[in-house]
Amino acid sequence: MLERFKVPEKDRVYVPEDRIRAATEAILRHNRLTSDSAAISADVLIKNDLRGVESHGVSNGLRRYVAEYGSNKLNPTPEFKVTRESKTTMTIDADKALGIHVGPWAMQHAIDKAKEFGMGAVAVTNSGHLAGCGYYAMMAADQGMIGHCMTAGGSHQTVPTFGSKPVMGTNPIAWAAPAREMPPFLFDVATTQVANNKIGLARRTGAKIEGGWITDLEGEPIMQEIDPPDTGDYYLLHIGGTRENGSHKGFGLALMNEIICNELSGYGPGPVNGTPGGHFFQAYDIEAFTDREKFLDDMDDLLKVIVDVPPARGFDRVIYAGLMEDEDEKKRLEEGIPYHREVIEWFESYCSEAGITCDLR
Amino acid sequence: MLERFKVPEKDRVYVPEDRIRAATEAILRHNRLTSDSAAISADVLIKNDLRGVESHGVSNGLRRYVAEYGSNKLNPTPEFKVTRESKTTMTIDADKALGIHVGPWAMQHAIDKAKEFGMGAVAVTNSGHLAGCGYYAMMAADQGMIGHCMTAGGSHQTVPTFGSKPVMGTNPIAWAAPAREMPPFLFDVATTQVANNKIGLARRTGAKIEGGWITDLEGEPIMQEIDPPDTGDYYLLHIGGTRENGSHKGFGLALMNEIICNELSGYGPGPVNGTPGGHFFQAYDIEAFTDREKFLDDMDDLLKVIVDVPPARGFDRVIYAGLMEDEDEKKRLEEGIPYHREVIEWFESYCSEAGITCDLR
């Protein structure tokens, strides 16, 4: 994540991982999730926070989820229904489960199918926010497989190349692959120039929005650096930004995501049916293609080549997706996770009102 | 493809599809391919040319392939060896087959496995140039499936984010999905700002290279518009261009491609082992996830939403990946394919020297 999105030093409250995890689980249980479901859901958010992906951790997510449980938009005790199944695939109606609730279950089924048949995929509909895709792809990598995850939640945010009005959401994608000694590859991005959550983060941290990231409400790209506008006052641009700079590539990726998450899952077009759209989870068993031990050695060799590239003028080092996330995780497990004090105040105020013990400091 | 890469009107020679196909097949047979193999290989190039993807048709490809057959870098009569197989996967040693020779065979095996098990994937090593990925993804769409293809050929062309030296190739990716009435989705791109072949096309057509597409030999992005430099005088940039504009997203996509095409196939790191790297072909059976008829209707609805978006100021219409390719194909089947006269002169001179009948005008 760009430095500008990190919590400014003066606003940081460092919280040990086990304390924020316990508080998050307690808040989810207070919203009628079982202990197991609360633990599974909280793990997604806390791992994201540990890995430095705070755009998809508790800071932006938890108060939204609590509101959605409160209004019955989400079901805290869903029953997942298998609507179609083949040897390698499953389609699931998640019964209004939060994405972070059904996601780990769905990805594990994809992994289990891959163990048996070489590949496995699970499509999920009727579910809430997934909190990014990286966590799920990493579940496969942690089990020695290649993992892939996408979600098409949130339509009408992003303007297609040549268009004046938004059609799709930020349609994030992730892939992960294990290595032996080197930190695993974990590529986890929105197919927009910037994730919508990052605009929220920028408002909180006082960061600027770069030219070529967003458009005005006529779909005209804003090419100068500006303060983050309010929700509803901008649209997003796909990866690339403008056509000459390749936005048709980001737009095509987002459309691939839409087709697999929404059409292949049977949900139907996100731009027509609105949110929530579908999620997609896939695993590839390395042993089905090649020797796993050789794969792990080759991954180490590959990733070492990358970090050994001499940096360009003005930069310190070359990194690959997953490297800084791994460094962040090790550091944050030691030092605690740096939250914005405003987030911790929300936790304390929620816990106090709900009568939950919430020991964060 | 951007207008600048099209053959300028004054240099165009329109050739009927059946004539350029016959000449291409004859040249491949002259290089000791069987009639069947020549027909299969030529079909990839001619379909690319019909679809307006002339960067991956006969213009740039054929003379290179002929040279590679001539120097025994390629094997015109390869035996494909299955080095590993599971229910849903296969890994193939292509015995130095040209990519356009083994590719259609490999993709069909992925499709056949998907028919039986829901998904299928084939990884190929020891093979030459694939001529882009779109053709193979479209094979699945033509058979009512979602298709996916990648190739990691050509290392040391593209500079990673923050780096000064190139590591990977242009690592192209494609996905395709069928619709009912609307032209199919066909997303087929390099994970660089611009495919290397396009620099060659630009030299032929006299087009300019946009700022943020390539770097100098110190890895410094060239940010102004320039004439296309000579081969060896530049490196490519990943999708996005600069870090602030999201090149880490293009870099991550390229790395995902490298990991699946080269490490998962057992070939090993492209930046270490050099070319040729691996190819990857995957098919998803729509019926394994949802009702195929509903999928096709949903695809039509989705794609109509996109083309109905009002264009932004200065643009005529909004398109999706695959729409213009479909329009080009219809038009070119009628009018002939517009080749640069220099390409046709090469055909005529090659055919004359080889004693092949080659009736192109």
Interface residues (C-beta under 8 A of the other chain):
Chain A: L2 R84 S86 K87 T88 T89 T91 F117 G118 M119 G120 A121 A123 I146 V159 P160 T161 F162 G163 S164 K165 V167 W175 A177 F185 F187 V189 Q193 V194 E210 G212 E218 G219 E220 I239 G240 G241 E244 N245 G246 H248 K249 G250 F251 G252 L253 L255 M256 E258 I259 I260 N262 E263 L264 S265 G266 G268 P269 P271 V272 Y284 D285 I286 A288 F289 T290 D291 K294 F295 D298 M299 D301 L302 V305 I306 V309 P310 P311 A312 R313 F315 D316 R317 V318 I319 Y320 A321
Chain B: L2 R84 S86 K87 T88 T89 T91 F117 G118 M119 G120 A121 A123 I146 V159 P160 T161 F162 G163 S164 K165 V167 W175 A177 F185 F187 V189 Q193 V194 E210 G212 E218 G219 E220 I239 G240 G241 E244 N245 G246 H248 K249 G250 F251 G252 L253 L255 M256 E258 I259 I260 N262 E263 L264 S265 G266 G268 P269 P271 V272 Y284 D285 I286 A288 F289 T290 D291 K294 F295 D298 M299 D301 L302 V305 I306 V309 P310 P311 A312 R313 F315 D316 R317 V318 I319 Y320 A321
